[in-house]
Every structure is written in C-alpha cells, then in structure tokens.
Amino acid sequence: MSDAAVPGRPPRIGISACFFHPDDQRPIFKGKTLLYLEQSMAFWVQSGGAIAYLIPTVRPAGPVTLDDVVADLDGLLLHGGADVCPRTYGEVPLRPEWEGDEVRDRYEIELVRAFHAAGKPVLGICRGHQVLNVAFGGTLYQDLVAQGVTERVHRDADVYDRNLHEVDVVAG
C-alpha cells in the first residue's frame, strides 16, 4: 500500500519530463533519448513544501507500472515545451515547423489519464494546458496569430521568464 496519504509527509509531486530525442549532432549521448525538466519547475514545487520528482517513461519491460508510479505520488505537474502535435488531436500540421513532439504527447496524455483515473490532481502550465485539453478530447488552434485569434506572440525567448500571469488554485 502506498503511503501517499500519510498525514505530515510532504506532498510528492510528479513532474512530466521533456525529451531530447537521439541526435547525431550532440557531443555526447548521441543515440540516447534524454529526459529533463526545467529546474525552476522543481524549485517552484519545492517552494510550496512539496517534493518534486521527475516521472520517467514507464515501459512494460520492468516490474514497475505507471499505476505504481501514480500510487506513490500525490499529484502531477505538466510543464511547458513544444506545442502539442496537431496529429495528436486529429489534425494535419498547417506548417512543417509545427510538428510538436508526438512521443511526449502520448507519454503525457497517458500520465494525465492515469492520474485522473486515480482521482489525483493535475496542473498544466503552458503546454501542460494543451495536453490536458487534448487528453480529454479537445482540439487546439495550431497558431493563435496565424489563425487570427490574437496578435500577441506567446513564444518569445526574450520575454520567456516574464510572460506570466497570476493563477488561483482552488480545492476540488
């Protein structure tokens, strides 16, 4: 039995991984998929009194299942990254550079469904909101500017750490 509900223990929050897929141009680990998370996400989780854990992909080759991982964690945080691939929600990319990352899409959608089935909270930040929407059957605008929704540019490296807003998290 998991000790996930033990009073007095800091909450354990799983954070979905970002992927660096095999790349022959990398100086090391060329043929390897690397999993990582943005350090500020772990710091943010820990600043709230929780313990942050990176959730690796779970393959059926070993004895540990996704259900085991979910049982040991109290919640899931999906953080930012590339937009969800349009094919993941049944559309064809309008432009080749909007391919997204289908491998990460499938991994995170599987996480969302497993945490939801277990009745555990899930918070999506940026791309994470897209994943939540698609996991529950939604679709997305592939590009807010190109599809006439807004003129505001949402992905800009120069303002990345300042492109934010307040969020109220409520129980239930």
ABEGO torsion letter per residue (X at the ends): XBAAABBGBBBBBBBBBBBBBBBAABABGAABBBBBBBAAAAAAAAAAGBBBBBBBBBBAABABBAAAAAAABABBBBBBEBBBBAAAAGBBBABAAAAEBAAAAAAAAAAAAAAAAAGBBBBBBEAAAAAAAAAAGBBBBABAAAAGABABBABBAAAAAABBBBBBBBBX
